[in-house]
Amino acid sequence: MKADMSRQRVDRSKDSRLRQRRIMLLVATVAAGLTLVVGAVFAWGAIRSAPASAKAPMPKLSLARVESELTTATTMEASATANNRIQVPAVTGKTVEEAEIILAAAGLSVERRETAQVVSAGTAVVVVSQTPEAGEVVDQGTVVVLRVPSVAMTTTVTTAQYVVCIDPGHQAKSDLKPEPIGPGSNETKGRVMGGTTGTSTKLPEYEVVLQIATNLKTRLEAAGVTVVMTRTTNDVSLSNSERAIIANNSKADLFIRIHCDGSTNSSASGISTLYPGKTKWSGTIAAPSKSAAESVQASVVAATGAVSRGAVARTDQTGFNWATVPAVTVECGFMTNPVEDKLLASPHYQDKLSEGMTNGIMAFLRGN
């Protein structure tokens, strides 16, 4: 009897422990289930709010891998920044201050270089030209050279007393009616020829030389020189003698005629400056004209790097024979040479030509 009662107590104890284990297992199972449900709810909410590209399962990343990928991203960003290339803004014609602000904002450096132009103190200094030119694609940090006039130390500009007459050669329509090559001469030439045409550009000479002459006018006026133009448009009717008379009437200190050259030899190239040879008309202008030609020729060749064909005396030019003031003709290059033709059409090269002419003219006027 006692044995049976003892056995019953043991069985009840086992049943009690089993029930406790079952209850604990049930609680643990419910807790785990709730955790999974809550986790699933939050995950579903995150997935619904994430963009489509972010809904793919994310791989587990170790700390080392995270650091590695951050380093790679930083390196790629630095590389992209280093390789960033930008287009050079156009700053020609703007004040130096404006130009420097624009270029700095674009991530470019600036270097100023003074030209032969002189402006009085207090006058806004304007950029004459820039290198690299506007539109070129360069690396960040590239130096853009700004060519600017120098500022006079005093408000008095010593060149204000000078007058220069500029004659852009030729015109839109030729005039072949004869005129005497000099006052009272029986020998005649056509009043004005049409000039040559660019082999590559197909531009007419009269158009190119007007562009160069206009640039030269701007530079000389910035230096304080009074400038008289024989023409400011292509649609004129002016003979070579009439152009010389304009220079005479203006009492010019120099009459400078702007032309381009041509040849049947397409390889011919270079710049020459012509001046009146000794004739019955050249009188007192032959010597100063030669001096002016040599000064202008040297300066233009220095500014452009072109082949020098020298300063050349001519006795057959109507524009010289009718002139009573020192006169020169700058043959700026050969439009029949494909390479030189393209240069002559370039505003950058035209600016170099004008810069050289200005330097030479100012040296002549000042007696240097």
Secondary structure, DSSP 8 states (H G I E B T S, - for coil): -HHHHHHHHHHHHHHHHHHHHHHHHHHHHHHHHHHHHHHHHHHHHHHHHS-GGG-S------HHHHHHHHHHHHHHHHHHHHT-EEE----TTSBHHHHHHHHHHTT-EEEEEEEEEEE-TTS--B--EEES-TT-EEETT-EEEEEEEEE-SSS--TTTT-EEEEEE---SS-EEEEEESSTT-S-EEEEE----B-TTT--BHHHHHHHHHHHHHHHHHHTT-EEEES-SSSS----HHHHHHHHHHTT-SEEEEEEEE--SSTT---EEEEEE-S-TTTGGGHHHHHHHHHHHHHHHHHHH---EEEEEEES--HHHHT-SS-EEEEEEEETTSHHHHHHHH-HHHHHHHHHHHHHHHHHHHTT-
